[in-house]
């Protein structure tokens, strides 16, 4: 599950301090959220991607400190906004146009958000509207000297992705909370980590961890170990807890340990592990990929760096073939009530066929509506989903950039977008600023540098 300090959550992973959530992936301290990804201190959110401190945000992306926003993107400190982009401190706007409170309420009633058909049409219109406005080359706030994407409150964090409170580190990702300092090639967690190298799922006040996985709770001075809680000065151990000076789970004296470890390292360099593809693993490399117990295509690696089955096997990783689930659905998606007001608790007994009817998104083929999900949708007045949870997750992934970075030039040239003002650093022609961005050159978004972007949204 890869989660810590969570309460009453269902199918939630990559989360910490979350409560009463379901189908949430990568979250920090949110409550009563569903079907969301990369959320932080949110409440009553549904279908969101990368929202921070938002309340009742629905199907919104890259929003912060917002309340009651629907199908909105890149909005900060806004409330009661629908289909909006790049707004700051606004209320009662629809597609960036202002309305009175009474007009706004009446318009939303006319939209009929409880209807599946209506929401499908409004979602399509909103996404088309989003593309008319420039995006900043990276998602981040309160940083100094950073590169990558989704970086917050960090300093000198280079080529990082989804990190917070990270300093003097490189090639780090999925660090939900800090502080994190002086780390390299480190993924998943954070929470007071320092001097971690080639480490995975380590956190909670860890120090000097190398080539290890799932070591936490004050663990320090650890190499080539897994599932070690609070241990110190260990090498090649599994599930050792709060016991120092261990090698292969056997405890030694401090003096013996300090003599044996250099000998082990020397042996690893003299007789390295060679995998089936001929790749050599001496001391200083993480565990060989072919030893992983997790099939590539059901891991997060496949979400971030998709591969075909042939490519996966060629690279020496495991592939899990699709199982014949054989679910006997009792209801086709087109048979679901269009409006949430027409749904009763009888839906909880149905097995609903996924509208995708088989795809390459780990589709389960069929799914159920759970009780808390029905209560949640009724409370917010939203229609039932037509896709299984896995397919819904993959639909959200379309709004999260991948950790691949491209050198590009700012697209601002006063033609690609109708700027509101002249930008002081280039009053004519194309902006000369260059940057690395996760927006690939073939993406449809209008990508601006920091200066041009701030001039338009300030």
C-alpha positions as CSV (number, residue, x, y, z in Angstrom):
1,X,0.0,0.0,0.0
2,X,3.0,2.3,0.6
3,X,1.2,4.6,3.0
4,X,1.7,5.8,6.6
5,X,-0.4,7.4,9.3
6,X,-3.6,7.0,7.4
7,X,-7.1,6.3,8.8
8,X,-10.2,4.8,7.4
9,X,-9.0,4.9,3.8
10,X,-9.9,2.6,0.9
11,X,-7.7,1.7,-2.0
12,X,-5.4,4.6,-1.2
13,X,-1.6,4.5,-1.7
14,X,1.4,6.8,-1.6
15,X,-0.3,8.7,1.1
16,X,0.5,10.1,4.6
17,X,-1.9,11.4,7.3
18,X,-4.9,10.9,5.0
19,X,-8.3,10.2,6.5
20,X,-11.6,8.9,5.2
21,X,-10.3,8.9,1.6
22,X,-10.9,6.4,-1.3
23,X,-9.2,5.9,-4.6
24,X,-6.6,8.5,-3.8
25,X,-3.0,8.2,-4.9
26,X,-0.2,10.4,-3.6
27,X,-1.7,12.5,-0.9
28,X,-0.6,14.4,2.2
29,X,-3.1,15.0,5.0
30,X,-6.3,15.2,3.0
31,X,-9.8,14.3,4.4
32,X,-12.9,12.9,2.7
33,X,-11.4,13.0,-0.8
34,X,-12.1,10.5,-3.6
35,X,-10.7,9.7,-7.1
36,X,-7.8,12.2,-6.8
37,X,-4.1,12.3,-7.5
38,X,-1.3,14.4,-6.0
39,X,-3.4,16.2,-3.4
40,X,-2.2,18.0,-0.3
41,X,-4.3,19.0,2.7
42,X,-7.6,19.0,0.7
43,X,-11.1,18.2,1.9
44,X,-14.2,17.0,0.1
45,X,-12.3,16.9,-3.2
46,X,-13.3,14.7,-6.2
47,X,-11.5,13.9,-9.5
48,X,-8.6,16.4,-8.8
49,X,-4.9,16.4,-9.9
50,X,-2.3,18.4,-8.0
51,X,-4.6,20.4,-5.7
52,X,-3.3,22.0,-2.5
53,X,-5.4,23.1,0.5
54,X,-8.6,23.1,-1.5
55,X,-12.1,22.5,-0.2
56,X,-14.8,21.0,-2.4
57,X,-12.7,21.1,-5.6
58,X,-14.1,19.0,-8.3
59,X,-12.3,17.8,-11.4
60,X,-9.7,20.6,-11.1
61,X,-6.0,20.7,-11.8
62,X,-3.1,22.6,-10.3
63,X,-5.2,24.7,-7.9
64,X,-4.2,26.1,-4.6
65,X,-6.2,27.5,-1.6
66,X,-9.5,27.3,-3.5
67,X,-13.0,26.5,-2.4
68,X,-16.0,25.3,-4.5
69,X,-14.1,25.2,-7.8
70,X,-15.2,22.9,-10.6
71,X,-13.3,22.1,-13.8
72,X,-10.8,24.8,-13.0
73,X,-7.1,24.9,-13.7
74,X,-4.2,26.9,-12.2
75,X,-6.4,28.9,-9.9
76,X,-5.2,30.3,-6.5
77,X,-7.3,31.6,-3.7
78,X,-10.5,31.4,-5.7
79,X,-14.0,30.4,-4.7
80,X,-17.1,29.5,-6.6
81,X,-15.5,29.3,-10.0
82,X,-16.4,27.0,-12.9
83,X,-14.2,26.2,-15.9
84,X,-11.7,28.9,-15.0
85,X,-8.0,29.2,-15.8
86,X,-5.2,31.2,-14.2
87,X,-7.4,33.3,-11.9
88,X,-6.1,34.8,-8.6
89,X,-8.4,35.7,-5.7
90,X,-11.6,35.6,-7.8
91,X,-15.1,34.5,-6.9
92,X,-18.2,33.7,-8.9
93,X,-16.6,33.3,-12.3
94,X,-17.6,30.9,-15.2
95,X,-15.1,30.4,-17.9
96,X,-13.2,33.4,-16.5
97,X,-16.2,35.7,-16.8
98,X,-17.5,37.4,-13.7
99,X,-21.1,36.9,-12.4
100,X,-23.1,38.0,-9.5
101,X,-23.6,35.4,-6.7
102,X,-27.3,35.0,-7.8
103,X,-26.4,34.6,-11.5
104,X,-23.7,32.1,-10.7
105,X,-26.0,30.0,-8.6
106,X,-28.6,30.1,-11.3
107,X,-26.1,29.2,-14.0
108,X,-24.9,26.2,-12.1
109,X,-28.4,25.0,-11.6
110,X,-29.0,25.2,-15.3
111,X,-25.8,23.2,-16.0
112,X,-27.3,20.3,-14.0
113,X,-24.1,18.9,-12.5
114,X,-25.8,15.8,-11.3
115,X,-26.3,14.6,-14.8
116,X,-23.6,12.4,-16.4
117,X,-24.4,13.6,-19.9
118,X,-24.2,17.2,-18.8
119,X,-20.9,16.7,-16.9
120,X,-19.4,15.0,-19.9
121,X,-20.2,18.0,-22.1
122,X,-19.0,20.5,-19.5
123,X,-15.8,18.7,-19.0
124,X,-15.0,18.7,-22.7
125,X,-15.8,22.4,-23.0
126,X,-13.6,23.2,-20.0
127,X,-10.6,21.3,-21.3
128,X,-10.9,23.1,-24.6
129,X,-11.1,26.4,-22.8
130,X,-8.0,25.6,-20.7
131,X,-5.8,25.3,-23.8
132,X,-6.4,28.9,-24.7
133,X,-4.3,30.2,-21.8
134,X,-0.5,29.9,-21.2
135,X,0.9,27.6,-18.6
136,X,4.1,28.1,-16.6
137,X,7.0,25.9,-17.7
138,X,6.9,24.1,-14.3
139,X,4.6,23.6,-11.3
140,X,6.3,25.0,-8.2
141,X,6.2,27.7,-5.5
142,X,8.6,29.4,-3.2
143,X,11.7,27.8,-4.7
144,X,15.3,28.9,-5.3
145,X,17.7,27.3,-7.8
146,X,15.5,24.3,-8.7
147,X,14.7,22.4,-11.8
148,X,12.2,19.7,-12.6
149,X,8.4,19.8,-11.9
150,X,6.0,19.9,-9.0
151,X,8.6,21.4,-6.6
152,X,7.6,23.4,-3.6
153,X,9.4,25.2,-0.8
154,X,12.8,23.9,-2.0
155,X,16.3,25.1,-2.6
156,X,18.9,23.7,-5.0
157,X,16.8,20.7,-5.9
158,X,17.9,19.7,-9.4
159,X,16.0,17.5,-11.8
160,X,13.5,16.6,-9.1
161,X,9.8,15.7,-9.4
162,X,7.0,16.0,-6.9
163,X,9.1,17.1,-3.9
164,X,8.6,19.5,-0.9
165,X,11.1,21.1,1.4
166,X,14.0,19.6,-0.4
167,X,17.4,21.2,-0.3
168,X,20.8,20.5,-2.0
169,X,19.4,17.3,-3.7
170,X,19.2,15.8,-7.2
171,X,17.2,13.2,-9.0
172,X,14.6,12.9,-6.2
173,X,10.9,12.2,-6.6
174,X,7.7,11.7,-4.6
175,X,8.9,13.3,-1.4
176,X,5.6,14.2,0.2
177,X,7.0,16.2,3.1
178,X,10.3,17.5,4.4
179,X,12.8,18.4,5.4
180,X,15.0,16.5,2.9
181,X,18.6,17.5,2.6
182,X,21.7,16.3,0.6
183,X,20.0,13.4,-1.1
184,X,20.6,11.9,-4.6
185,X,18.6,9.3,-6.5
186,X,16.0,9.0,-3.8
187,X,12.3,8.3,-4.3
188,X,9.1,8.0,-2.2
189,X,8.6,9.6,1.2
190,X,10.8,12.2,2.9
191,X,9.9,13.4,6.4
192,X,13.3,14.3,7.8
193,X,15.7,12.5,5.6
194,X,19.4,13.4,5.0
195,X,22.2,11.8,3.0
196,X,20.1,9.2,1.2
197,X,21.5,7.7,-2.0
198,X,19.8,5.1,-4.2
199,X,17.1,4.7,-1.6
200,X,13.4,3.9,-2.1
201,X,10.5,4.2,0.4
202,X,12.6,5.5,3.2
203,X,11.7,8.3,5.6
204,X,10.8,9.5,9.0
205,X,14.1,10.9,10.3
206,X,16.5,8.6,8.3
207,X,20.2,9.4,7.9
208,X,22.9,8.0,5.6
209,X,20.9,5.3,3.9
210,X,22.4,3.7,0.7
211,X,21.0,1.2,-1.8
212,X,18.1,0.3,0.5
213,X,14.4,0.0,0.5
214,X,11.7,0.5,3.2
215,X,14.0,1.7,6.0
216,X,12.5,4.3,8.3
217,X,11.8,5.4,11.8
218,X,15.2,6.9,12.7
219,X,17.2,4.3,10.7
220,X,20.8,5.4,10.0
221,X,24.0,4.2,8.4
222,X,22.3,1.4,6.4
223,X,23.4,-0.3,3.2
224,X,21.7,-2.9,1.0
225,X,18.9,-3.6,3.5
226,X,15.1,-3.7,3.3
227,X,12.3,-3.4,5.8
228,X,14.5,-2.2,8.7
229,X,12.8,0.0,11.3
230,X,15.0,2.1,13.5
231,X,18.1,0.1,12.8
232,X,21.6,1.5,12.7
233,X,24.9,0.4,11.2
234,X,23.6,-2.6,9.2
235,X,24.6,-4.2,5.9
236,X,22.6,-6.6,3.8
237,X,19.8,-7.1,6.3
238,X,16.1,-7.8,6.2
239,X,13.5,-6.8,8.8
240,X,16.1,-5.9,11.4
241,X,14.6,-3.5,14.0
242,X,16.5,-1.3,16.3
243,X,19.5,-3.6,16.4
244,X,23.0,-2.2,15.5
245,X,26.0,-3.7,13.8
246,X,24.3,-6.4,11.8
247,X,25.5,-8.1,8.6
248,X,23.0,-10.5,6.9
249,X,20.9,-10.3,10.0
250,X,23.7,-11.5,12.3
251,X,24.8,-9.1,15.0
252,X,28.5,-8.3,15.5
253,X,30.5,-6.1,17.8
254,X,31.2,-2.6,16.6
255,X,34.9,-3.5,16.0
256,X,34.0,-6.7,14.0
257,X,31.4,-4.8,11.9
258,X,33.9,-2.1,10.9
259,X,36.4,-4.7,9.8
260,X,33.9,-6.9,7.9
261,X,32.0,-4.2,5.9
262,X,35.1,-3.1,3.9
263,X,35.8,-6.7,3.1
264,X,32.3,-7.2,1.8
265,X,32.6,-4.2,-0.4
266,X,35.9,-5.4,-1.8
267,X,34.3,-8.8,-2.5
268,X,31.3,-7.1,-4.3
269,X,33.7,-5.3,-6.6
270,X,35.9,-8.3,-7.2
271,X,32.9,-10.7,-7.9
272,X,30.0,-8.5,-9.0
273,X,26.5,-9.7,-9.7
274,X,25.8,-10.1,-13.4
275,X,22.2,-10.3,-14.5
276,X,20.7,-12.2,-17.4
277,X,21.3,-9.3,-19.7
278,X,25.0,-9.1,-18.9
279,X,24.7,-6.0,-16.8
280,X,27.3,-5.8,-14.0
281,X,26.3,-4.7,-10.5
282,X,29.3,-3.8,-8.3
283,X,29.1,-2.1,-5.0
284,X,27.4,1.3,-5.4
285,X,24.4,0.0,-7.5
286,X,20.8,-0.5,-6.3
287,X,19.5,-4.1,-6.3
288,X,19.2,-5.5,-9.8
289,X,15.9,-4.9,-11.5
290,X,15.5,-8.6,-12.4
291,X,15.3,-9.4,-8.7
292,X,12.3,-7.1,-8.2
293,X,9.1,-9.0,-7.0
294,X,6.9,-6.5,-8.8
295,X,5.9,-6.9,-12.4
296,X,6.8,-3.8,-14.4
297,X,3.4,-3.2,-15.9
298,X,1.6,-3.0,-12.5
299,X,4.1,-0.7,-10.9
300,X,4.3,3.1,-10.9
301,X,7.3,2.8,-13.2
302,X,4.9,1.8,-16.0
303,X,2.8,4.9,-15.3
304,X,5.8,7.2,-15.6
305,X,7.8,5.3,-18.3
306,X,5.3,3.1,-20.2
307,X,6.7,0.1,-22.0
308,X,5.2,-2.7,-24.1
309,X,5.5,-6.3,-23.0
310,X,8.3,-6.9,-25.5
311,X,10.2,-3.9,-24.4
312,X,9.8,-4.9,-20.7
313,X,11.0,-8.4,-21.2
314,X,13.9,-7.2,-23.4
315,X,15.1,-5.0,-20.6
316,X,15.0,-7.9,-18.2
317,X,11.9,-7.0,-16.1
318,X,8.9,-9.1,-15.1
319,X,5.6,-8.7,-17.0
320,X,2.3,-9.8,-15.6
321,X,-0.1,-11.1,-18.2
322,X,-3.7,-9.9,-18.0
323,X,-5.8,-12.4,-16.0
324,X,-9.2,-13.5,-17.1
325,X,-11.2,-12.0,-14.3
326,X,-14.5,-13.5,-15.4
327,X,-16.6,-10.9,-13.6
328,X,-20.3,-11.3,-14.4
329,X,-21.6,-7.7,-14.6
330,X,-25.2,-7.1,-13.7
331,X,-25.4,-3.6,-15.2
332,X,-24.0,-2.0,-18.4
333,X,-22.6,1.5,-18.0
334,X,-25.3,2.8,-20.4
335,X,-27.9,1.4,-18.1
336,X,-26.9,3.5,-15.1
337,X,-29.2,6.3,-14.2
338,X,-28.1,9.5,-15.9
339,X,-28.8,11.6,-12.8
340,X,-27.5,11.0,-9.2
341,X,-31.0,11.9,-7.8
342,X,-32.3,8.8,-9.5
343,X,-29.8,6.4,-7.8
344,X,-30.8,4.5,-4.7
345,X,-28.9,2.0,-2.5
346,X,-29.7,-0.8,-4.8
347,X,-26.7,0.3,-6.9
348,X,-24.5,-1.1,-4.1
349,X,-25.5,-4.6,-5.1
350,X,-24.7,-4.2,-8.8
351,X,-21.6,-5.2,-10.6
352,X,-21.1,-2.5,-13.2
353,X,-19.2,-3.1,-16.5
354,X,-16.4,-0.6,-17.2
355,X,-17.3,1.6,-20.1
356,X,-13.8,1.0,-21.6
357,X,-14.6,-2.7,-22.0
358,X,-11.0,-3.7,-21.9
359,X,-8.0,-1.4,-22.4
360,X,-4.3,-1.1,-21.6
361,X,-5.0,0.9,-18.4
362,X,-5.1,-2.1,-16.0
363,X,-8.9,-2.1,-16.6
364,X,-10.6,-4.5,-14.2
365,X,-13.5,-4.9,-16.6
366,X,-16.1,-4.3,-13.9
367,X,-16.5,-2.5,-10.6
368,X,-18.8,-1.8,-7.7
369,X,-19.9,1.4,-6.1
370,X,-19.1,1.3,-2.4
371,X,-21.4,2.8,0.2
372,X,-19.2,5.7,1.2
373,X,-18.7,6.6,-2.5
374,X,-22.5,6.7,-3.1
375,X,-22.9,8.9,0.0
376,X,-20.1,11.2,-1.1
377,X,-21.5,11.6,-4.7
378,X,-25.0,12.2,-3.3
379,X,-23.6,14.9,-0.9
380,X,-21.8,16.7,-3.7
381,X,-24.6,16.1,-6.3
382,X,-22.3,14.4,-8.8
383,X,-23.2,11.5,-11.2
384,X,-22.0,7.9,-10.9
385,X,-18.7,7.0,-12.6
386,X,-18.8,4.9,-15.7
387,X,-15.2,3.7,-15.5
388,X,-13.5,1.3,-13.1
389,X,-11.2,2.8,-10.5
390,X,-8.1,1.9,-12.5
391,X,-9.3,3.5,-15.7
392,X,-10.4,6.6,-13.8
393,X,-6.9,6.9,-12.4
394,X,-5.3,6.7,-15.9
395,X,-7.7,9.4,-17.1
396,X,-6.4,11.7,-14.4
397,X,-2.8,10.9,-15.3
398,X,-3.4,12.8,-18.5
399,X,-3.3,16.0,-16.5
400,X,-0.1,15.2,-14.7
401,X,3.2,15.8,-16.5
402,X,5.7,13.0,-16.7
403,X,9.2,13.3,-15.2
404,X,10.9,13.9,-18.6
405,X,12.4,17.2,-19.3
406,X,13.0,19.0,-22.6
407,X,15.0,22.2,-23.4
408,X,12.6,24.8,-24.8
409,X,12.2,28.5,-25.4
410,X,9.3,30.5,-24.0
411,X,6.5,30.6,-26.6
412,X,5.4,34.1,-25.8
413,X,5.5,36.2,-29.0
414,X,2.3,38.3,-28.7
415,X,0.7,36.1,-31.4
416,X,0.3,32.6,-29.9
417,X,-1.7,34.2,-27.0
418,X,-3.4,37.6,-26.7
419,X,-1.4,38.9,-23.8
420,X,-3.0,41.4,-21.5
421,X,0.1,43.7,-21.3
422,X,3.5,44.3,-22.8
423,X,6.2,42.3,-20.9
424,X,9.0,44.5,-19.8
425,X,11.8,42.1,-20.7
426,X,10.6,41.8,-24.3
427,X,8.2,44.3,-25.6
428,X,8.2,42.9,-29.1
429,X,8.9,39.6,-30.8
430,X,9.5,36.3,-29.1
431,X,10.7,36.0,-25.5
432,X,14.4,34.9,-25.4
433,X,14.1,33.0,-22.1
434,X,14.9,29.3,-22.2
435,X,14.3,26.6,-19.7
436,X,13.8,22.8,-19.1
437,X,10.2,21.7,-18.9
438,X,8.2,18.6,-18.7
439,X,5.9,19.9,-21.5
440,X,7.1,18.0,-24.5
441,X,7.5,20.1,-27.7
442,X,4.5,18.3,-29.4
443,X,2.1,19.2,-26.5
444,X,-0.7,21.6,-27.3
445,X,-0.2,23.9,-24.3
446,X,1.2,27.4,-24.7
447,X,4.3,27.3,-22.5
448,X,5.6,30.5,-20.9
449,X,8.6,31.3,-18.8
450,X,8.3,32.5,-15.3
451,X,8.4,36.2,-16.2
452,X,5.9,36.0,-19.0
453,X,3.6,33.8,-17.0
454,X,3.6,36.1,-14.0
455,X,2.9,39.1,-16.1
456,X,-0.3,37.5,-17.4
457,X,-1.7,36.0,-14.1
458,X,-0.6,38.7,-11.6
